[in-house]
Amino acid sequence: MRENRFEREVRERMGLVPHFFQTASEAPGLAEQLWAQAKSAYMDNPLPSLFKERLFVHLSRFCEVRYCIVRHTGFLLGKGYPAGDAKAATETIEQVLQWLSRPVPHAMRLEAAITQLEGYAEPRDMPAPHTRGEEDLLDALTVMFVVPARSAQARVAVKHAVGGKNLEYLLAFLAFVRTAHYWTQTHPDLEYESDMIMLMAQHPELARRLLDTADAEWVNAGDALREALTGQLHVLNTELQHRTRNLLSVIRVLFDRTLAKHSTLEGFAEVFTARLDAISRVQVYLSRLEQGEKVTFDGLLQNELAAHAVTLQQITLDGPTGVRLRSSALQTFALALHELVVNAVKYGALAHPAAHLSVRWEVEHPQGEPPMLHVYWQETGVPNVQLDDSAPPGYGRELIERALPYQLKAKTRYELLPDGARCLMSVPVLSEGSAPFSSGEELK
C-alpha cells in the first residue's frame, strides 16, 4: 500500500511508522495531532536524544500495557531512530537487558538521589548515559512521574541540578510519556510491530523482561513505590525524632557541664560555642554522606583537625582508613576528639613548634564480640606541663574517662605526663578487617 504524506513524514523522522499512530484512523486528523504532540514534547524536545529514549523505556516499566516499553526498547536498539534522531547512539542487547534489570528505586535510594542532586554547587548539563548523575536524575524523575502530587522535593532537586529550563523540558517529556501510556491502555487492540516480534523471538530473555506482566516489578511498581514512599517517610520521620531527642540531650548535658566550669558569660560563651560547632561539624559530615555510608574515624579526626586550621607538620597519623563508627557513638566521640584537639592547640603539642602529636589507631576483632577501635593519642615535647593532681578534672577529661565508658561501653585511659598528654580510647565500631591491637600494650 502506498504511503501518504503523513506516513512518509513519520517514517523519515522515526525510521518506521509505529502502530501507535494508526489507532486513530476513525477520527480524521487526530493522528496528525498525536504526531504534533510527539514532535513537540518528545522528538524536538532539546534534551539529549539517548537520554530521552532511555528515560522513555525506564518510565514505560510502570505501564501494565507493554506496547510502549516494547516499541521504545526497539528504538533504543536501533529498530528505528532513538527519539526520532537518526544520528543518536544506539545500545546493545546486553546494555538494554541491564537497563531493564535496573531495580525499581525504593524510598531510601530516592532520598539518596535527591540529596545528591541538591548538593550540586550550580546547575549542570544533562548527564551522560551510564553515569551516577543519570542514575540520580532518573530516580528523581521516577517520583515526579509516578507520584507527581508528592514530588515537590524531587522537582526542586532536579531544578537545582539541571536548571529551570531543563526542568520544563523534562516536565513536557513526562507529560507526553503519560499521554502515550494512557493511549495504549485505552487501545488494547494495539499490536506490536513485526520488527520487535522478530527480535523478541530471537532473544527470549529480552522478550521475558518486556512481556512478563506477572512480575510485580513491572505491573505493580507504581503501587509499590507509593507504598514505599509512604512507609519510608514514616520510618524516616521516626528516626529523625529519635536522633533529634538524642542530639538535644547531648546539648543539654554539654550546656550544664560547660556552665559548671565557667564563672563568666564571656568564658562560657566561647567554650560552649566551640563545642556546639564540633557537634555541627558532625551533622554537616553526616549530610554529605551517600545513602548507606557511615562516618569513619579517619574522616572525623581529619575533619576536626581541619576545623582548627592545624597543619600536619607536627602530627603523625597512622591507621587504617574507612573504620566505620556507630551512629550512637558519633556525638560523644566527636566531642572527645574536639576536646583533645582544643587542649593540644591551646596548651599541648600543637601550641609549641618543637612538640609533636602522634595519633595511631587499629581495629581488634575479639571472638564473638563487636570490633573494637583502639585509638592512641600521644603528645611529646610539651614544655611546662602542669601535673597538679589536686586540680579538678576539666570537661574534656570527664568526657573521656566517664561519658565514653558509660554511653559507648568504651575503655579509656587519660594521663598527663611531663612532656604532654596521652590517651587510649577503645570504642565498639562497625569496621571490618584490620590487624588486631593488643589492649594490654604499654603506652610508650
N, C-alpha and C positions, 0 to 999 in steps of 0.2 A: 504494500500500500504506500502510495506517495505521501511524504510528509508535508504538512502545511507549514506556513511561515513560522508559526509559534513553536512547533515541534523542532524545526531546524534551529531556531534560536536556543532552545533548551539544550539540544544535543551539542551544539557548538560550544556552549558555555560549560556544561556538566560532563560531556563525553558520552552521554546516553540520555534517553528520555525515561526518567523514573515513572513507575506506575502511579506514584503519588499525584501527578498532575493529570492523570486520566480518569480520576474518580469523580470529577465534576462535569462529566460530559452532558448531563441532563440540564445543566444550567449554563447556557452560552455566556462566555466571557468570564466566568468565575475562575476557570483555570488560569487565565491570564492575570487575574487579581492575586491568586496564590503565588504565581510566579513573581509578580512585582514585590510581594512581601518577602519572598525568598531572596531576591536580589538585594533588596534594601537592607534587611536585618541580618542576612547570612553571607551571601557571596560578596556583595560590595561593602560590607562592614569592614573597616580598615584594620581590624585585628589580624594578627598573623594567620595565614591560611591553615597551616598544620595545627596550630593551637586550636582553631575553631573546630576542625574536624575531630581532633582528639576529645575536645570537650563535648561535642555532639554525641560521640559514641559513649562517653562516660555517662552523660545525663540520660541517655536512652536506656541504660540499665534499669532506670526507675520506672519504665513504662512496661506494663504487662503485655501489651501487644508488641510483637517483636519486629515489625516491619522496619522501624527507624534504625534500630541497632544493626539489623542485617544490612540495610542499604548503606548506611554511613560507615560501617566497617568495610564494605566494599570500596567506597571512595578512599578510605584510609589505606587500602591495599592496592590502589591503582586501578580498580574497576570503575572507571570514570575519574573525574578530577576532584581532589580534596577541596572542598569549599568553592568549587567552580573555578579553580585556578590550575590551568594546565601545567604551570611551572612549579607547582608546590611539590615538596618532597613527599614520597610515599613510604610506607613501612612494610616490614616483612611479616609473614605469618607468625613467627616467634615473637616479634615485638607486640603484635596485636594480641596474641594469646596472653602475654604478660600483662598487657593493659587491661584486658577483660578480667584477669585474675586479681586485679588490684582490690584490696579489701575495702568494703564499704566503710567510710570513716565513722568511727564511734565518737562519743562526745569528748573524751579526753584528748583524742587525736585532733579533733576540731579545735579544742581550746588551745592546743599547742600551735596549730597552724595560724590561728588568728593572732596569738601572741607574737609569733614570728613576723607576720605581716605588719603588725602595729609597731614593731621595733625598727622598721626601716627609718633611716635618718631623713630621707626625702623620697618622693615617688621615683620609681624606676621604670625602665622599658618593660614591655611584656616579656615574661620569662621564656627561655628557650625550652624546647621539649626535653624530657628526661632529666630535669633538674629539680632540686629541692624547692626552688621558687615556684615551679609549675605545680608541684605536689601541694604546697601550701595554698596556692591560689585555687586549685581545683577543689580542695576540701572546703574552703570558704564559700565558693560558688555553689557547692552542693547544698549547703544550708540555705542559701538565697533561693535556690531552685525548688527544693523540696518543702521547706517551711518558711516561705517568704515573710509571714507575719511575725516570725521570731528571729529575723535575720538582721536586726538593726546593727548589732555589734560587728557582724560579718561585713555588712556594707561599708561601715566606717573604716574597717581594717583594709578592705580592698581599695577603697578610695585613697587611703593613706599610702598604700603600697604602689599603686599604678597610676594614680591621679584621677581627677574628676572626669576628664574627657573619656578615658578608657573605661571608667565605671559605667558611663552612659552607654557606650558601645556594647559593653558586656550585658547590661540590662536589656538592651534591644535584642541581643542574640538569645538570651534566656527566654524572652517572651516569644520569639519565633519557635524555639525548640518546644516550648509549652504548646504552642498552636499546632505544631506538627504532630505531637503526641496525641492531642485531643482529636485531630482529624483522623489519624489512623485508628483510634479507639472507636470512633463513630462510623468507620467504614470497615467493618470486619471482613468484607469480601476482598480487601486489598491483597493482591498476590505478590510474592517475591519475584524479582526479575530473574531471567534464566541464567545470567552470568553468576549470580550468587547461589542459585540452586546447584549449579555445576561445581562451584568452588567448595560448597559445604559437602557435596558428595565426595570430593577428593580429600577433604580434611575433616574427618569425623570429630576430632576434638574441638575444632572451631565450630562445627555445627552444634555440638552438645552445649557449648557455652552460650551460643547465640539463641538457641531454641528451647532450652530446658526451663520451662516456666514452673516446674515443680520445686526448683531451688529457691528457698526463701530469700537468698541474697539478691535474686533478680526480681521476684514477684513482690516481696514484702519489704524491700529495702527502705522505701519511703516510710512505712509504718514503723519499722524497726528504728529508723533514725529519729523519728518523732518521739518514740518511747525512750530512746537513749538520751535524747536531749532533755526530756522532762525528768527522767530518773537521775541523770548525772548532775543536772542543775541542783536537785535536792541534795545529792551527796556533796557536791562542791560547797553548797551553802552551809551544810552541817560542818564540814571540815573547816570552812572559813571561820565559823563561830567558835569552834574548838581552838583554833590557832589564835584567834583574837583574844579569847579569855586567857590563854597561856601567856601571850605577849603582855597583856595588861597586868597579869600577876607578876611577871618579871620586872616590869617598870615600877610597880608599886613597891616591891622589895628594894629595888635599886634606889628609889626615892628615899625610903626610910633609912637605909644604911648610909647613903650619902649625907643626908641631913644630920644623922647622929655624929658624923665625923667633922662637921664644919660649923663654926660658930658665926660666920659672917655670910651675908647673902651673896657677896661677890665670889667668895671661895666656893660656896655651894653651887652657884650657877655655872661656874667654869667647869667644875668636875662633872656635874650632873649632865651638862650639855655634851661634854665629850663622850660620856658613857651612852647617852641616847644616840649619838652619832654612830657609835660602834654597833648598836642594835639596828640602826637604819641601814648601815652598810650590808648587814646580813640580809635584810629584806630586799635591797636592790640586787644583791647577788642572786637571791632566790628567783626574783622576777626575770632574770636574764637566762635562766636555765631552760633548756628544752624539756618537753614532757618526758618524764621517766628518769631524768638526771637527778643527781644528788650533789649537795655541796661537798667538796673534797677538802681534806685537811690542808694540803699544799696551797689550794686556791684561797682558802680562808686566811691562812697565815700571810701569804703574799699580799692579799687584799688589805690586811691590817697594817703591814709594814709600809705599803704604798701610801696609805692614808696619812701617815706621819712623815712622808717625804724622806725616808731614810734611804741611804744607798747601801749596796751590798758589799762595799769595800771592807767594812768591819764585821761582816756577817758571813758565817758558813752555814748553808742549808744542805742537809744530807738526808734523803729518804725517798721512798717510792712515791710516784705521782698517782693521783686518782684514788686515794684512800677515802672512801665514801663515808660521810658522817650520818648518824641517825638524826632524823628531824627533831626528835625530842631533845637532842643534845646541843642544838645549834646555838641558841641564845646564850645559855650559860657558858658554854665552851668558848664562844666568841668573846664574851666579856672577860673570861680568864686570860685569853690571849691579849686582849686590849690592855688589861692591867699590867701584864708582863712587858708589853711594848712601851707603854707610857712610863713605867718605872725605869726601864732601860734608857729611854730618851731623856728623862729628867735627871736621873741620878746615877744610872748604871753604865753599862758598856757603851751605849750609843751617845752618852754625854761626854765621853773622853776619847779623843782621837787615838790614843795609844791602846785603848782597851779593845776587846773582841767579844762577839756574841756567836755562840755555836748552837744551832738547833738541829738535833738529829731525831728521826722517828722511824720506827719499824712496826710491823704487824706480827702479832703472835696468834696462832690458831690452836688454842687449848682443845684437847679431846672432849667432845660433847658440850662445849661452851661457845659462846659468841666470840668472834675475833676481837682481839684487844689491840688498840693503837697505843704504843708506848712513845711518849714524847719526852725528850731530854733537852732541857733548856739550860745552858751554862754560860755565864758571863765571867770573863777573866780580865785581869789588868786594870780593875777599877780601883782608884786610889781612895783612901779615907772612908772606907765603908764603916758605917755606924753599926756596932754589934751589941747594942743595948737590949738585952733580953727582957728587961723590965718594962719596956715601952709596949703599949697595947698594939696588937697587930692591925695593920691597915685593912681597908676593904678588899683589896686585891688578894692579900694573903688569906683572909677569911673565906673569900670566894673559892680559892684553890683548895684550902685544907678542909673546909666544911661543906660548902654548897656542892662542889663537884662530887664528892663521895655520897652525899645524901641524895641528890637529884639524879645523878647519872650512874650511880654504882661504880664510880671511878676509884682508883687508888692513886693517892698523891703524896708527894713529899716536897717541902719547900725549905730551903736553907739559905741563910746569909753567911757567907764566908769572907775572910779578909780581903779577897780580891774580886768579890762580886756575888751575885745571886745565882743559885742553881735550883732547878725544879724538875721533878719527874711526875708526869701525869699519864696514867693508864686508863683509857676510856673505851668502852664497848663500841664497835663500829660495824659497818656493813661490808667492809672491804674483803677482797679475796686475794690469795696468792702472794704472800710476802714472806721473806725469811724470818724465822722466829727470833725473838729478842728475849734474852734471859732477864726476867723481872728481878732476879737477885743480884744482878751485876752492880758492882760498886761504882759510885759516881767518882769520876776521875777528872 
